Amino acid sequence: MPEEPHEAPPESAGGRFGASIRNADYLPKWFLLGTTIGVISGLGAVVFYLALKYTGEFLLGYLAGYHVPTPLGEGGSRGSTGFTRAWAIPLVTTAGALLSAIVVTKFAPEATGHGTDEAIEAVHTDPRAIRARVVLVKLVASALTIGSGGSAGREGPTAQISAGFSSLLTRRLGLSDEDGRVAVALGIGAGIGAIFAAPLGGAVLAASIAYRDDFDYRCLLPGFITSGTAYAVLGAFLGFDPLFGYIDAEYRFERAWPLLWFVVIGVVAAAIGYLYARFFHSTVALVRRLPGGPILKPAAGGLLVGLLSLAIPQILSSGYGWAQLAADRDSLMSIPLWIILLLPVAKIVATCLSIGSGGSGGLFGPGIVIGAFVGAAIWRLGDLAGLPGVPERPGVFVVVGMMTCFGSVARAPLAIMIMVAEMTGSFSVVPGAILAVGIASLLMSRTNVTIYEAQRLDRAAAETERARGDSPNVN
């Protein structure tokens, strides 16, 4: 982010069209802006998905001879059964991180890291401040990081791409600060909702992502238009199937006492989510103090991820395919127990090495995978011990783990719960999920920890900060 906010554009900005938008009534204004942002968010998600797909096929698939599994919504491939050129994996992860760092350092240094914090910061400080070039740089750099095996998610890049376009609209049309903040928040929600094919969750996320303990109702209704449009555009190109298909969609709660298992998931997922955020921010702080510069540090992180993946290949890339396999009983039983138990922590370490070192990619995706294996580990231990109340298949625990772990640490429990339900087609788990998510969120609220440091406590705190002219730094 630029250190100094841009000045508000003059009233002549955008010409007659800009003036007509600024002076329009609420409904036509946000229908037009919401639709426009939604179309670009959807197209941005499509372009980024394709860039990521082909980059991964070339770097990991062709050069390293390794194919990661994919979720059902993207073909449902089970991936490679082992490494054919194990020596190439660390080379590819290092090269991808190095190239990504070079692109970012040369063209847009603010595109480093996961991107969502920068977009949130624009909501709170200056909605005009995201440079247009950040959009392209973020797309290329993140595709290189994730496509080469870096442990990162898609949502940060798509959020920054969509928020960047919203920032451009704010500048070009001369929107007010208030409208600009809403527009950038809509871009964040629409971008994330589009890449995960979760429009309702994206709309709710737009209203909640900027605050730890608040909800901006101004973003909700326009968010429906924006996220719905983005989803329609993405679906027109890539299809409308849920990312993970339909996981245990027929599950039914028949007795009350098995719900106690969701209390366990809530407590454990909150602890793992807390560890995720603390370890990530500590890694960022440590890396800043280390010598090496903004190019060598991400490359070193990529090398370490590649070496670690030789023992635990599940940490490579986004990991969505592994989360898919964890929801299937036979596939989960084929994974060694020690990997299942260790994987949440291993994925945290890999993500911190990939993104905390300065690489480009999101934190949402890894958080979903971490939560999936928290649920899988609890199911596996309960099934192994023959404990009562454990479902026959792990899918329910895996889905609720996804919702709970990241929903609590992102301080957006409702939005993440809805998004994961859309991503998995598993709305039947909601009775258990609200228990787990509620407990985890209450526990997390006792701390000041959040994965997104640019979040403010609430709208009142944000307004007070702007009135004082404060602008804290973010990662």
Backbone torsions as a table, in degrees:
resi	resn	phi	psi	omega
1	MET	NA	139.0	173.9
2	PRO	-60.4	147.3	-174.8
3	GLU	-71.4	-33.2	-177.8
4	GLU	-111.5	132.3	179.9
5	PRO	-65.8	151.6	175.8
6	HIS	-72.4	150.5	173.7
7	GLU	-74.5	149.1	177.1
8	ALA	-61.8	137.8	-179.6
9	PRO	-67.5	157.9	179.6
10	PRO	-68.5	167.6	-178.6
11	GLU	-62.1	-20.8	-179.3
12	SER	-80.4	-5.5	-177.2
13	ALA	-57.3	134.5	178.3
14	GLY	79.9	1.0	178.5
15	GLY	62.1	-151.4	-177.9
16	ARG	-65.3	-35.8	-180.0
17	PHE	-65.4	-44.0	177.9
18	GLY	-61.3	-40.9	178.9
19	ALA	-64.6	-39.1	179.7
20	SER	-65.6	-35.5	177.5
21	ILE	-69.0	-46.7	-177.9
22	ARG	-61.6	-35.2	-175.1
23	ASN	-95.4	-0.1	-177.2
24	ALA	-71.5	157.0	173.7
25	ASP	-67.2	167.1	-174.1
26	TYR	-55.4	-50.7	-173.7
27	LEU	-64.1	-54.3	179.9
28	PRO	-64.8	-34.8	179.8
29	LYS	-60.3	-52.5	-174.0
30	TRP	-82.1	-18.7	171.3
31	PHE	-68.1	-44.3	-179.1
32	LEU	-70.9	-48.6	179.5
33	LEU	-64.1	-43.6	-178.8
34	GLY	-62.6	-42.0	178.9
35	THR	-65.6	-42.5	-179.6
36	THR	-63.5	-48.2	178.6
37	ILE	-62.3	-39.4	180.0
38	GLY	-63.4	-42.5	179.2
39	VAL	-61.8	-47.3	-179.2
40	ILE	-67.2	-38.5	178.1
41	SER	-62.1	-43.7	178.6
42	GLY	-64.1	-45.2	178.2
43	LEU	-64.0	-40.3	177.5
44	GLY	-61.6	-40.1	178.2
45	ALA	-65.2	-39.3	178.5
46	VAL	-64.0	-48.4	-178.9
47	VAL	-61.9	-43.3	-179.3
48	PHE	-66.9	-40.6	178.0
49	TYR	-59.5	-45.8	-179.2
50	LEU	-67.2	-40.8	177.4
51	ALA	-60.7	-42.5	180.0
52	LEU	-66.8	-41.7	-179.1
53	LYS	-60.9	-50.4	-175.2
54	TYR	-75.5	-31.5	174.6
55	THR	-64.4	-43.9	178.4
56	GLY	-64.9	-40.5	179.2
57	GLU	-62.7	-35.0	-179.4
58	PHE	-79.6	-50.8	-173.5
59	LEU	-71.0	-58.8	-179.4
60	LEU	-78.2	-42.8	-174.6
61	GLY	-72.3	-56.1	-174.9
62	TYR	-79.8	-50.0	-175.5
63	LEU	-74.3	-43.3	-176.3
64	ALA	-96.9	-11.6	178.9
65	GLY	68.8	28.0	-178.9
66	TYR	-130.4	133.1	179.4
67	HIS	-117.5	122.8	178.3
68	VAL	-76.7	149.8	175.4
69	PRO	-66.0	156.1	-179.7
70	THR	-123.3	151.9	177.9
71	PRO	-70.0	165.3	-175.6
72	LEU	-58.9	-37.0	-179.2
73	GLY	-67.1	-11.3	179.3
74	GLU	-121.6	27.4	176.0
75	GLY	114.0	-27.7	177.1
76	GLY	68.6	30.9	177.0
77	SER	-68.1	141.2	178.6
78	ARG	-85.5	-4.9	176.1
79	GLY	75.4	-172.7	-179.1
80	SER	-74.5	146.9	177.6
81	THR	-82.9	-13.1	179.4
82	GLY	-174.7	179.5	-180.0
83	PHE	-86.9	130.1	173.6
84	THR	-91.8	-28.9	176.0
85	ARG	-133.7	73.6	-175.0
86	ALA	-58.4	-35.0	-178.5
87	TRP	-62.8	-23.8	-176.4
88	ALA	-80.7	-21.1	-175.6
89	ILE	-60.5	-53.1	179.1
90	PRO	-62.5	-31.8	178.6
91	LEU	-66.0	-42.7	-178.9
92	VAL	-69.1	-44.5	179.5
93	THR	-63.1	-36.2	178.1
94	THR	-69.3	-46.0	-178.7
95	ALA	-63.7	-41.8	179.1
96	GLY	-62.8	-44.5	178.6
97	ALA	-64.8	-38.2	179.7
98	LEU	-65.0	-48.3	179.4
99	LEU	-62.3	-41.6	178.2
100	SER	-60.1	-44.4	-179.1
101	ALA	-65.6	-37.1	178.2
102	ILE	-64.1	-45.4	179.6
103	VAL	-59.8	-46.9	-178.2
104	VAL	-65.1	-48.5	-176.4
105	THR	-62.0	-37.8	-175.9
106	LYS	-78.0	-37.8	-168.8
107	PHE	-110.3	-32.1	-177.7
108	ALA	-161.0	84.8	-177.3
109	PRO	-57.5	-25.6	-180.0
110	GLU	-73.2	-6.4	178.3
111	ALA	-84.6	2.4	177.6
112	THR	-70.5	160.0	176.4
113	GLY	79.6	-157.8	-171.6
114	HIS	-88.0	-16.0	170.7
115	GLY	90.1	-33.7	-175.8
116	THR	-66.2	-38.3	178.6
117	ASP	-61.4	-39.7	179.4
118	GLU	-64.0	-39.0	177.9
119	ALA	-67.6	-42.0	177.9
120	ILE	-63.6	-40.2	179.2
121	GLU	-61.2	-36.5	177.4
122	ALA	-64.1	-35.5	176.3
123	VAL	-59.9	-41.8	-173.1
124	HIS	-84.8	-28.9	-174.6
125	THR	-107.7	-71.4	-176.9
126	ASP	-139.3	105.0	-177.8
127	PRO	-68.4	-4.4	177.4
128	ARG	-96.2	0.3	-163.3
129	ALA	-86.1	-10.7	-177.9
130	ILE	-80.3	116.9	-178.8
131	ARG	-69.6	146.2	-177.6
132	ALA	-62.3	-35.2	-177.1
133	ARG	-67.0	-21.3	179.1
134	VAL	-59.9	-34.0	-177.8
135	VAL	-58.6	-52.7	-178.2
136	LEU	-68.7	-42.1	-179.6
137	VAL	-62.5	-42.7	180.0
138	LYS	-63.2	-40.6	-179.8
139	LEU	-61.5	-50.0	-177.3
140	VAL	-67.3	-46.8	-176.3
141	ALA	-64.4	-41.1	-179.2
142	SER	-70.2	-37.7	176.8
143	ALA	-61.6	-38.8	178.2
144	LEU	-67.7	-43.2	-179.1
145	THR	-64.3	-53.8	-175.6
146	ILE	-73.2	-40.0	-178.7
147	GLY	-64.9	-24.8	178.2
148	SER	-89.9	0.7	177.4
149	GLY	109.4	0.5	177.7
150	GLY	-61.9	141.3	-178.0
151	SER	-81.7	97.6	-176.9
152	ALA	-158.4	164.7	-178.2
153	GLY	-111.2	174.0	-175.8
154	ARG	-88.3	-19.9	-166.8
155	GLU	-70.7	-34.7	179.7
156	GLY	-60.2	-50.0	177.7
157	PRO	-60.6	-45.8	-178.5
158	THR	-67.5	-34.3	176.3
159	ALA	-63.4	-44.0	-178.6
160	GLN	-72.0	-33.6	176.2
161	ILE	-63.1	-50.1	-178.2
162	SER	-68.6	-41.0	177.8
163	ALA	-65.8	-34.5	177.7
164	GLY	-62.7	-40.2	177.1
165	PHE	-67.6	-40.1	177.4
166	SER	-61.7	-38.2	177.1
167	SER	-64.8	-39.7	176.9
168	LEU	-62.6	-43.5	176.9
169	LEU	-59.9	-42.1	-179.5
170	THR	-60.0	-41.4	178.6
171	ARG	-69.1	-49.9	-172.1
172	ARG	-69.6	-35.4	-177.8
173	LEU	-93.0	-4.3	179.5
174	GLY	66.0	36.6	-179.8
175	LEU	-65.6	152.9	176.2
176	SER	-66.9	163.4	177.5
177	ASP	-56.8	-43.5	-177.8
178	GLU	-63.3	-46.6	178.6
179	ASP	-66.1	-36.2	178.8
180	GLY	-64.5	-39.3	178.2
181	ARG	-63.4	-42.9	178.1
182	VAL	-63.5	-43.3	-178.2
183	ALA	-61.7	-43.4	179.8
184	VAL	-67.2	-40.7	176.7
185	ALA	-61.7	-39.9	176.8
186	LEU	-62.0	-39.5	178.3
187	GLY	-62.4	-41.9	178.1
188	ILE	-60.1	-51.9	-177.7
189	GLY	-63.9	-41.7	-178.6
190	ALA	-67.7	-39.3	179.6
191	GLY	-64.4	-46.4	179.8
192	ILE	-68.8	-43.4	178.9
193	GLY	-62.5	-35.7	-179.3
194	ALA	-69.3	-47.9	-174.7
195	ILE	-65.7	-23.4	178.0
196	PHE	-104.9	7.6	-179.4
197	ALA	51.6	48.4	-177.0
198	ALA	-134.9	74.3	-172.2
199	PRO	-66.9	-40.1	-179.5
200	LEU	-65.8	-44.8	176.7
201	GLY	-61.5	-37.6	177.9
202	GLY	-63.2	-39.3	178.5
203	ALA	-65.0	-44.1	178.9
204	VAL	-67.7	-36.0	178.8
205	LEU	-63.6	-37.8	178.5
206	ALA	-57.7	-33.2	-177.8
207	ALA	-85.8	-12.1	-173.2
208	SER	-124.5	-14.1	-171.7
209	ILE	-67.7	-25.4	-173.5
210	ALA	-84.1	-8.6	-173.7
211	TYR	-132.9	146.4	176.7
212	ARG	-76.8	-39.8	-173.5
213	ASP	-133.7	43.6	-178.9
214	ASP	-155.7	172.9	-175.2
215	PHE	-144.0	122.2	-178.0
216	ASP	-92.6	96.0	-175.7
217	TYR	-61.6	-22.2	-179.1
218	ARG	-63.0	-23.8	-176.9
219	CYS	-89.4	-12.8	-168.8
220	LEU	-71.0	-56.0	-177.3
221	LEU	-64.9	-46.8	173.7
222	PRO	-61.1	-29.6	179.3
223	GLY	-63.5	-34.4	176.5
224	PHE	-60.4	-44.4	-179.8
225	ILE	-65.8	-48.2	-175.9
226	THR	-63.9	-50.8	-177.0
227	SER	-68.9	-37.5	177.4
228	GLY	-63.4	-40.3	178.1
229	THR	-66.3	-44.7	179.4
230	ALA	-60.2	-41.3	179.0
231	TYR	-64.1	-40.6	179.3
232	ALA	-63.8	-41.3	179.4
233	VAL	-65.8	-47.3	179.3
234	LEU	-61.1	-44.7	-178.7
235	GLY	-64.0	-33.0	179.3
236	ALA	-62.5	-29.2	-179.6
237	PHE	-96.9	-39.0	-170.2
238	LEU	-115.9	-4.0	-179.6
239	GLY	96.5	166.2	-172.7
240	PHE	-110.8	8.4	-179.5
241	ASP	-66.4	144.4	174.0
242	PRO	-58.6	148.7	-176.8
243	LEU	-54.8	-43.3	-177.9
244	PHE	-103.7	17.7	-176.6
245	GLY	69.7	-142.7	-179.9
246	TYR	-121.4	103.6	-175.6
247	ILE	-93.4	114.0	177.6
248	ASP	46.2	43.3	-177.1
249	ALA	-65.2	-19.1	-178.2
250	GLU	-92.5	3.5	-176.9
251	TYR	-62.3	139.2	178.7
252	ARG	-132.2	140.2	173.8
253	PHE	-85.0	121.6	-176.7
254	GLU	-112.0	-20.6	177.5
255	ARG	-136.2	157.1	-174.5
256	ALA	-82.3	-39.0	-168.9
257	TRP	-66.6	-28.2	175.1
258	PRO	-62.1	-15.3	176.5
259	LEU	-62.7	-17.1	177.0
260	LEU	-60.5	-27.3	177.3
261	TRP	-62.4	-29.3	-179.1
262	PHE	-76.9	-22.2	170.1
263	VAL	-65.2	-43.7	178.2
264	VAL	-60.9	-46.6	179.2
265	ILE	-59.7	-41.9	-179.8
266	GLY	-60.8	-44.4	-178.7
267	VAL	-67.6	-48.0	-177.9
268	VAL	-66.5	-43.4	-179.4
269	ALA	-64.0	-36.6	176.8
270	ALA	-63.1	-41.8	179.4
271	ALA	-64.1	-43.4	179.8
272	ILE	-68.5	-39.6	177.1
273	GLY	-62.5	-41.0	176.5
274	TYR	-60.6	-44.9	178.2
275	LEU	-61.1	-40.9	-179.7
276	TYR	-58.5	-51.6	-177.4
277	ALA	-66.1	-46.2	-177.7
278	ARG	-64.1	-42.8	-178.4
279	PHE	-68.2	-37.9	179.6
280	PHE	-64.6	-49.8	-177.7
281	HIS	-67.1	-33.6	175.8
282	SER	-66.4	-38.0	177.9
283	THR	-63.8	-44.5	178.7
284	VAL	-59.2	-45.1	-179.7
285	ALA	-64.2	-40.4	179.4
286	LEU	-66.2	-44.9	-178.0
287	VAL	-61.9	-35.6	178.6
288	ARG	-61.1	-31.1	-177.6
289	ARG	-86.2	-15.1	-177.1
290	LEU	-81.6	149.3	175.2
291	PRO	-75.2	163.8	175.0
292	GLY	133.1	-27.4	177.5
293	GLY	84.9	168.5	-173.4
294	PRO	-73.8	-5.6	177.9
295	ILE	-101.6	-45.4	-176.8
296	LEU	-72.9	-32.6	-178.6
297	LYS	-63.6	-49.6	175.7
298	PRO	-61.3	-35.2	178.2
299	ALA	-63.8	-40.8	176.9
300	ALA	-64.1	-40.0	175.9
301	GLY	-61.6	-41.7	177.4
302	GLY	-62.1	-39.8	177.9
303	LEU	-62.2	-45.2	-179.5
304	LEU	-64.8	-38.3	177.0
305	VAL	-63.2	-43.4	179.0
306	GLY	-61.2	-41.6	178.9
307	LEU	-67.2	-42.6	179.5
308	LEU	-64.4	-33.8	-177.9
309	SER	-68.6	-19.6	177.4
310	LEU	-64.8	-27.0	176.2
311	ALA	-94.3	-35.8	-177.9
312	ILE	-131.0	84.2	-176.3
313	PRO	-65.1	-15.9	-178.8
314	GLN	-64.6	-13.8	-178.4
315	ILE	-82.4	-13.1	-175.1
316	LEU	-68.6	141.5	173.9
317	SER	59.2	-154.9	-175.0
318	SER	-67.7	-39.1	179.2
319	GLY	89.3	7.5	-177.8
320	TYR	-61.5	-36.5	179.0
321	GLY	-63.6	-35.7	177.6
322	TRP	-69.7	-35.7	174.8
323	ALA	-63.0	-37.8	176.3
324	GLN	-61.6	-45.9	-179.2
325	LEU	-66.2	-31.8	-180.0
326	ALA	-65.3	-23.8	-179.1
327	ALA	-81.2	-8.6	179.7
328	ASP	-103.2	128.6	-174.1
329	ARG	-58.1	-51.0	-176.2
330	ASP	-63.5	-41.6	179.8
331	SER	-66.1	-41.4	-179.9
332	LEU	-66.0	-39.7	-179.6
333	MET	-66.9	-20.8	179.6
334	SER	-81.7	-12.6	177.9
335	ILE	-87.6	130.3	179.6
336	PRO	-53.8	141.0	-176.5
337	LEU	-58.8	-38.0	-176.9
338	TRP	-64.8	-32.8	177.5
339	ILE	-69.7	-42.3	179.6
340	ILE	-60.4	-42.9	-178.5
341	LEU	-70.9	-34.2	-176.0
342	LEU	-87.4	-21.1	-170.2
343	LEU	-60.8	-40.6	177.7
344	PRO	-55.2	-43.9	179.4
345	VAL	-71.6	-40.0	179.6
346	ALA	-62.6	-38.9	178.8
347	LYS	-68.2	-35.9	175.3
348	ILE	-61.6	-47.8	-179.7
349	VAL	-60.8	-46.1	-178.5
350	ALA	-63.1	-40.0	179.8
351	THR	-67.2	-39.5	177.5
352	CYS	-65.0	-38.2	177.7
353	LEU	-68.7	-37.5	-177.4
354	SER	-76.7	-47.9	-174.1
355	ILE	-100.0	-39.2	179.4
356	GLY	-64.5	-23.4	178.1
357	SER	-81.4	-5.8	-179.9
358	GLY	115.6	3.1	177.1
359	GLY	-69.9	171.0	-174.6
360	SER	-112.9	124.3	-179.9
361	GLY	164.3	172.4	-173.6
362	GLY	-95.7	165.3	178.2
363	LEU	-103.0	-18.1	-177.9
364	PHE	-63.1	-52.3	-176.5
365	GLY	-56.4	-52.7	175.7
366	PRO	-58.2	-36.1	178.2
367	GLY	-61.9	-37.1	176.9
368	ILE	-65.3	-43.7	-179.6
369	VAL	-67.3	-41.1	176.8
370	ILE	-58.5	-47.7	178.7
371	GLY	-63.2	-37.4	178.7
372	ALA	-59.4	-42.5	-178.0
373	PHE	-81.6	-18.2	167.6
374	VAL	-63.8	-48.9	177.1
375	GLY	-62.4	-40.6	-179.9
376	ALA	-64.8	-39.8	-179.8
377	ALA	-66.1	-42.5	178.7
378	ILE	-63.7	-42.4	178.3
379	TRP	-63.6	-44.1	-176.5
380	ARG	-62.9	-43.2	179.0
381	LEU	-66.7	-43.0	178.6
382	GLY	-64.0	-40.8	178.5
383	ASP	-67.5	-40.3	-179.9
384	LEU	-63.3	-38.5	-179.4
385	ALA	-83.7	-6.2	-179.4
386	GLY	67.1	32.6	-177.3
387	LEU	-74.4	147.2	-178.6
388	PRO	-71.4	152.5	176.3
389	GLY	86.3	-6.6	178.7
390	VAL	-78.2	125.4	-178.4
391	PRO	-64.9	160.3	-178.1
392	GLU	-64.7	-34.7	-179.6
393	ARG	-116.8	151.8	-174.1
394	PRO	-81.2	-7.2	-170.9
395	GLY	-54.4	-41.1	-177.9
396	VAL	-63.0	-46.2	179.6
397	PHE	-65.4	-38.0	180.0
398	VAL	-64.0	-46.0	-179.2
399	VAL	-64.3	-46.0	-179.6
400	VAL	-66.7	-34.4	174.4
401	GLY	-61.0	-42.2	176.3
402	MET	-57.7	-48.7	-177.6
403	MET	-62.6	-42.0	-167.5
404	THR	-79.2	-46.6	-174.1
405	CYS	-62.4	-54.0	-176.5
406	PHE	-82.5	-31.5	179.0
407	GLY	-58.8	-38.3	-178.4
408	SER	-74.7	-43.2	-174.7
409	VAL	-79.6	-21.0	174.4
410	ALA	-84.1	-5.5	-178.6
411	ARG	58.0	34.0	177.4
412	ALA	-138.4	60.1	-171.4
413	PRO	-63.4	-41.3	-178.5
414	LEU	-65.9	-46.1	-178.6
415	ALA	-62.2	-45.3	-177.7
416	ILE	-68.7	-37.7	178.3
417	MET	-61.6	-43.7	178.6
418	ILE	-66.1	-43.0	-178.5
419	MET	-61.4	-46.0	-179.1
420	VAL	-66.0	-37.7	176.2
421	ALA	-60.4	-39.5	177.1
422	GLU	-70.4	-38.6	-178.6
423	MET	-68.0	-27.2	-175.9
424	THR	-111.0	-5.7	-176.1
425	GLY	62.7	26.2	-170.7
426	SER	-113.8	60.3	177.8
427	PHE	-72.5	-16.2	-179.1
428	SER	-69.9	-16.0	-178.8
429	VAL	-86.3	-2.9	-173.1
430	VAL	-55.7	-40.4	178.9
431	PRO	-56.3	-40.7	176.3
432	GLY	-76.9	-34.0	-176.9
433	ALA	-65.2	-40.6	-178.0
434	ILE	-64.8	-29.5	176.7
435	LEU	-69.4	-49.4	-179.1
436	ALA	-65.5	-46.8	-178.4
437	VAL	-65.5	-39.5	178.9
438	GLY	-62.7	-45.4	179.3
439	ILE	-63.8	-46.8	-179.4
440	ALA	-61.7	-41.3	-178.7
441	SER	-69.0	-37.6	176.0
442	LEU	-64.1	-42.3	177.5
443	LEU	-63.4	-42.5	-178.8
444	MET	-68.4	-30.8	-179.5
445	SER	-67.5	-16.4	176.9
446	ARG	-76.8	-6.9	178.7
447	THR	-117.0	173.1	173.4
448	ASN	-100.5	15.1	-172.7
449	VAL	-83.5	135.6	171.4
450	THR	-149.3	148.7	178.4
451	ILE	-71.5	-23.6	-179.1
452	TYR	-107.5	99.8	-174.3
453	GLU	-71.1	-17.6	179.2
454	ALA	-77.1	-10.3	176.9
455	GLN	-61.5	142.1	171.3
456	ARG	-99.5	163.1	-178.0
457	LEU	-60.1	-51.7	179.9
458	ASP	-158.4	-178.6	-177.3
459	ARG	-66.3	-36.1	179.9
460	ALA	-63.9	-42.8	178.7
461	ALA	-64.0	-38.9	179.1
462	ALA	-65.4	-41.5	179.3
463	GLU	-65.4	-40.8	178.6
464	THR	-63.0	-42.3	179.0
465	GLU	-61.8	-43.9	179.6
466	ARG	-66.1	-36.6	179.4
467	ALA	-64.7	-33.2	178.5
468	ARG	-83.1	-14.6	-177.9
469	GLY	82.0	17.0	178.8
470	ASP	-75.7	151.5	176.7
471	SER	-154.9	82.6	-177.6
472	PRO	-64.2	150.2	178.1
473	ASN	-76.4	151.7	174.7
474	VAL	-122.6	169.8	-179.8
475	ASN	-61.1	NA	NA
